[in-house]
Amino acid sequence: MNVMGIYKNFFILVVCVGIFIMLSSPVLAAPRSSSQFTAETQGTRVIPYLSISDKYNLLVIDMERDNFNNVEYIHYNLNYNTTDPGDLRGAEGTLYPWLQSVKDQLLYWQGKPFFRQLIPLGTCSKGVCKYDANPTSLKVTVYTKYFGKVATDATVVTVER
């Protein structure tokens, strides 16, 4: 085989490997929301995905920023109604983007970093979930606290169903 043949085969190999890497990348695998929502953003952008089915009810929130370098923590709070008996339902949690275990969960969409949080709309214990019937009026508030600052920014998202 001549030198040009070797270069041609090498080029084809590099292109194939590049296409494989791009197609398996979380950047291309990360969907964007088709859920209807309104947002008042002052800090972290929040993109919600509402998935309701016979098997599960799930709210997924993507928390996106230009970077997370100066973020001490991001706290989210979810409230919603349901036709099940009981009071207003909800969930909350906190992410610490500077922790390595959290950094390892960082995803990218069109070059912007984000964290994805999966929130079951119901109660789960020991791997078994009971999902709330007909969750409505979903409201997510995301607070962003920065290193060296006392105040936090808040983003409020209302998901329509």
Beta strands, then each sheet from edge to edge (+ up, - down):
strand 1: 37-40
strand 2: 45-52
strand 3: 57-64
strand 4: 71-81
strand 5: 89-95
strand 6: 107-109
strand 7: 112-120
strand 8: 122-125
strand 9: 128-131
strand 10: 136-146
strand 11: 152-159
sheet 1: 1+ 11- 10+ 4- 5+
sheet 2: 2+ 3- 7+ 6-
sheet 3: 8+ 9-
end
